[in-house]
Amino acid sequence: MSLYQLVYRKAYNLPVELVHKVIWEMKRLNWDWTGASEQSLNELNVLDEFFLEAYESSAIYKEKMKKYHDQSIEKREFASKWTGPFLNTKVFPHGAIELENKEGTRFTFNGQRIKIYLGHSESVHEVIEAYHIKSE
């Protein structure tokens, strides 16, 4: 396999004159075609083994580093600020809304992501009436 074939993954056909010259030069130098081809195959196998070993060692390194970093992360409990109903205290002109929870803490949020909470409605008519009242 030629270097061109390794790089571009397709065969490169030399003009007939060059091939003929190469064959005569090989005969002149008494090079062994089978020996050269076996040597190049052996070198390719060694290179392939090197790539596989590098891949395996990089996977092991990645696994060890993940384990090391996971050990340094503290386990914490995160409290969500999204518990319970909220009161809409202020609407900003750019679409943001200021919300207030039961404890009285206020925070600003994107108004497009907020869903209307109507409580526990008994019938569909109550939901529709409540929605029309809030939208007016």
Sequence and secondary structure as in RCSB ss.txt:
>XXXX:A:sequence
MSLYQLVYRKAYNLPVELVHKVIWEMKRLNWDWTGASEQSLNELNVLDEFFLEAYESSAIYKEKMKKYHDQSIEK
REFASKWTGPFLNTKVFPHGAIELENKEGTRFTFNGQRIKIYLGHSESVHEVIEAYHIKSE
>XXXX:A:secstr
  HHHHHHSS     HHHHHHHHHHHHHHT  HHHHHHHHHHHHHHHHHHHHHHHHHHHHHHHHHHHHHHHHS  
     S  S  EEEEE TTSEEEEE TT  EEEEEGGG      S SSHHHHHHHHHHHH 
